[in-house]
Amino acid sequence: MSPSKSQPVKRETTTRVILVVSSTLVLAAIFEPVEALFIRALTMVCFLF
């Protein structure tokens, strides 16, 4: 009973960890260029003023 019960929980946790890691990677990939553009805009404003 105990090994069969612990296996699905382990699988659930691993899938959850994989989902979190993949989501964070996707968010980083999406926000990296946005952050770069924001920094570039800030530097342009600093140079203009």
C-alpha positions as CSV (number, residue, x, y, z in Angstrom):
1,M,0.0,0.0,0.0
2,S,2.7,2.5,1.0
3,P,4.9,2.2,-2.1
4,S,2.0,2.4,-4.6
5,K,0.8,5.4,-2.7
6,S,4.1,7.2,-2.6
7,Q,4.8,6.7,-6.4
8,P,1.9,8.9,-7.7
9,V,2.7,11.6,-5.2
10,K,6.3,11.6,-6.4
11,R,5.2,11.8,-10.0
12,E,2.8,14.6,-9.2
13,T,5.6,16.6,-7.5
14,T,8.0,16.0,-10.3
15,T,5.5,17.1,-12.9
16,R,4.7,20.2,-10.8
17,V,8.4,21.1,-10.5
18,I,8.8,20.6,-14.3
19,L,5.8,22.8,-15.0
20,V,7.1,25.5,-12.6
21,V,10.5,25.5,-14.2
22,S,9.2,25.6,-17.7
23,S,6.8,28.4,-16.9
24,T,9.6,30.4,-15.2
25,L,11.8,29.8,-18.3
26,V,9.1,30.9,-20.6
27,L,8.4,34.0,-18.5
28,A,12.1,34.9,-18.5
29,A,12.3,34.4,-22.2
30,I,9.3,36.7,-22.7
31,F,10.4,39.4,-20.2
32,E,14.1,39.5,-21.1
33,P,13.7,41.5,-24.3
34,V,11.0,43.6,-22.6
35,E,13.4,44.4,-19.8
36,A,16.2,45.1,-22.3
37,L,13.9,47.5,-24.2
38,F,12.9,49.2,-20.9
39,I,16.5,49.6,-20.0
40,R,17.3,51.0,-23.5
41,A,14.4,53.4,-23.2
42,L,15.6,54.6,-19.8
43,T,19.1,55.1,-21.1
44,M,17.8,57.0,-24.1
45,V,15.7,59.3,-21.8
46,C,18.8,59.8,-19.7
47,F,20.8,60.8,-22.8
48,L,18.1,63.1,-24.1
49,F,17.6,65.0,-20.8
